Amino acid sequence: MHLRPFRSTDTDHLYDICLRTGDNGRDGSDRCVHPRLCGSCFAAPYAEHDPSLCLILEDDDGPCGYVLGTADTRAFAAWFNTVWLPRLRREFAGLKPRPGAFDNWMLDLIHEDMEVPGFVDAYPAHLHIDLLPRAQGGGWGRRMIHAWAALAGARGAPAFHLGVSSANANAVAFYRHIGLHEIARTEWGYFLGMETPKAGSDPSGPRGDHGPPPALD
């Protein structure tokens, strides 16, 4: 496996990976309202807004994971609310909830502007990371987060945050294990955060204790 920058031909893979991990880490392919809804909310907009902050994990069978996000949550939210959300509202107009669909709540989400959390000044960057089962368990998740944090830090972000559902126990445990700490709790889960590498500091990644981030191909 290797980690590389995003290419325009990766867009369909973002949608696919997001869907296949979107049901609290499980494959949501057979129980969704629309196969592109999850990726439209949590993956594709980041690649369009700033593809340089989108990294792809790939093996011999093709893309099997991604980490993507923004170094400036305020700027991203302004773009998302004024440019991206109107597109989604047109694309999914008339789409109705379906019994048992894991993404029903996203139909409400796309009709609400993205809110900026109160802690964003201290943690201005945020990310999303998803890996297919074949890419899990080999340490790549940790390496991907470190590589992305180094990119965000180079953009001037002192720290990043992410949101995770309390129902996704494996993800919560993983993030805590690699050193993310709790910033806030919500009715659906947690916001966790971590500092990015400081300019001129040891390039071993966040907290400097897990080895260097992988080189990008």
C-alpha positions in Angstrom: 0.0 0.0 0.0 1.1 3.6 -0.5 -0.3 7.0 0.3 -0.5 9.6 -2.5 -2.1 12.9 -3.4 -5.6 13.0 -4.7 -6.2 12.9 -8.5 -9.4 14.0 -10.3 -10.0 10.4 -11.3 -10.4 9.5 -7.6 -13.7 11.2 -7.1 -15.9 8.2 -7.7 -13.7 6.2 -5.2 -14.4 8.8 -2.5 -18.1 8.2 -2.9 -17.7 4.5 -2.9 -15.4 4.3 0.2 -17.5 6.7 2.1 -20.6 4.6 1.4 -18.9 1.3 2.3 -17.7 2.7 5.6 -20.6 5.2 6.3 -22.8 3.1 8.5 -20.7 3.7 11.7 -17.8 2.0 10.0 -19.9 -0.7 8.3 -20.9 -1.0 4.7 -24.0 1.0 4.0 -24.4 -0.1 0.4 -27.6 -2.1 0.9 -29.3 0.2 3.3 -29.1 3.8 2.1 -31.5 6.3 0.7 -29.1 7.2 -2.1 -25.7 5.8 -2.8 -24.0 9.2 -3.3 -25.6 11.0 -0.4 -23.0 10.1 2.2 -20.0 11.0 0.0 -21.7 14.2 -1.0 -21.9 15.3 2.7 -18.5 14.0 4.0 -16.0 13.4 1.3 -16.5 14.9 -2.1 -16.8 18.6 -1.0 -13.4 18.5 0.6 -11.7 17.2 -2.5 -13.4 19.9 -4.6 -12.7 22.7 -2.1 -9.0 21.9 -1.6 -7.7 18.8 -3.3 -4.2 19.4 -2.0 -5.6 18.4 1.5 -7.0 15.1 0.2 -4.7 12.0 0.4 -5.5 8.6 -1.1 -4.4 5.2 0.3 -4.0 2.7 -2.6 -3.0 -0.9 -3.1 -2.8 -3.2 -6.1 -6.6 -3.3 -6.3 -7.0 0.5 -6.3 -8.0 3.2 -3.7 -8.9 1.7 -0.4 -8.9 4.7 1.9 -8.7 8.5 2.2 -8.0 11.2 4.6 -9.3 14.7 3.7 -10.4 17.9 5.3 -9.6 21.6 5.6 -7.0 23.7 7.4 -9.6 26.5 8.0 -13.0 25.3 9.2 -14.5 28.8 9.1 -13.6 29.4 5.4 -14.7 25.9 4.5 -18.1 26.3 6.2 -18.7 29.6 4.3 -18.0 27.9 1.0 -19.9 24.7 1.9 -23.0 26.7 2.9 -23.0 29.1 -0.1 -21.7 26.8 -2.9 -21.9 23.1 -2.1 -25.2 22.9 -0.1 -27.3 24.6 -2.8 -26.1 21.9 -5.2 -27.0 19.1 -2.9 -30.5 20.6 -2.3 -31.1 20.6 -6.0 -29.6 17.1 -6.6 -31.6 15.4 -3.8 -34.8 17.4 -4.0 -37.7 15.2 -3.5 -35.7 12.3 -2.0 -37.7 10.7 0.8 -36.5 8.8 3.9 -36.7 5.0 3.6 -37.3 2.7 6.5 -34.1 1.3 7.8 -31.8 3.5 5.7 -28.7 4.5 7.6 -28.5 7.9 5.9 -32.0 9.2 6.5 -30.6 11.8 8.9 -28.5 13.3 6.1 -31.6 14.4 4.3 -32.2 16.8 7.2 -28.5 17.7 7.3 -28.4 19.0 3.8 -31.2 21.5 4.6 -29.2 23.0 7.5 -26.2 25.2 7.1 -22.9 23.8 8.5 -22.2 25.2 11.9 -18.8 26.2 13.1 -18.1 24.8 16.6 -17.1 27.1 19.4 -13.7 25.6 19.8 -12.6 26.3 16.2 -10.2 29.0 17.1 -8.1 26.6 19.0 -8.7 23.7 16.6 -9.2 25.4 13.2 -8.5 22.4 11.0 -10.8 19.3 10.7 -10.6 16.0 8.9 -12.5 12.9 7.8 -10.8 9.5 7.4 -12.2 6.2 6.1 -10.5 2.9 5.2 -12.0 -0.2 3.6 -11.6 -3.4 5.6 -8.7 -4.6 3.6 -6.7 -1.5 4.6 -7.5 -1.7 8.3 -5.3 -3.1 11.0 -1.9 -2.4 9.4 -1.2 1.0 11.0 -2.2 3.0 8.0 -4.9 5.0 9.7 -2.3 6.4 12.2 0.1 7.2 9.4 -2.6 8.9 7.3 -3.7 11.1 10.1 0.0 12.1 10.8 0.6 12.8 7.1 -2.5 15.0 6.9 -1.8 16.8 10.1 1.6 17.7 8.8 -0.1 19.3 5.7 -2.5 21.2 7.9 0.2 22.4 10.1 2.2 23.7 7.1 -0.9 25.8 6.3 -0.7 27.4 9.7 -3.3 25.3 11.6 -2.0 24.7 15.2 -4.5 21.8 15.8 -7.3 19.8 14.1 -10.5 18.2 15.2 -12.9 15.5 14.0 -16.3 14.2 15.0 -17.0 10.6 15.7 -20.3 8.9 16.7 -20.4 7.2 20.0 -22.0 4.2 18.2 -18.7 3.7 16.3 -16.8 2.2 19.3 -13.9 1.0 17.2 -13.2 4.4 15.8 -13.5 6.1 19.2 -11.0 3.6 20.6 -8.6 4.1 17.7 -8.6 7.8 17.9 -8.0 7.8 21.6 -5.2 5.2 21.2 -3.2 7.4 18.8 -3.5 10.4 21.1 -6.5 12.4 20.2 -8.2 13.9 23.2 -11.8 14.9 23.9 -12.8 18.5 23.2 -16.5 18.3 23.5 -19.5 15.9 23.7 -22.7 16.0 21.7 -25.9 14.1 21.6 -24.5 11.9 18.9 -20.9 11.4 20.0 -17.6 13.3 20.5 -15.4 15.9 19.1 -11.7 14.9 19.5 -8.6 16.9 18.7 -4.9 16.9 18.4 -2.1 19.5 17.8 -0.4 19.5 14.4 3.4 19.4 14.1 5.1 22.8 14.8 7.1 24.4 12.0 10.7 23.4 12.4 9.9 20.7 15.0 10.6 17.0 14.8 8.7 15.8 11.7 7.7 12.5 13.4 4.0 13.5 13.3 1.6 14.7 16.0 3.0 14.3 19.5 6.2 13.0 17.9 5.8 9.4 19.3 4.6 7.2 16.5 7.2 7.4 13.8 7.5 9.5 10.7 4.5 10.0 8.4 4.8 8.1 5.1 6.3 9.7 2.1 3.7 10.6 -0.6 4.2 9.1 -4.0 
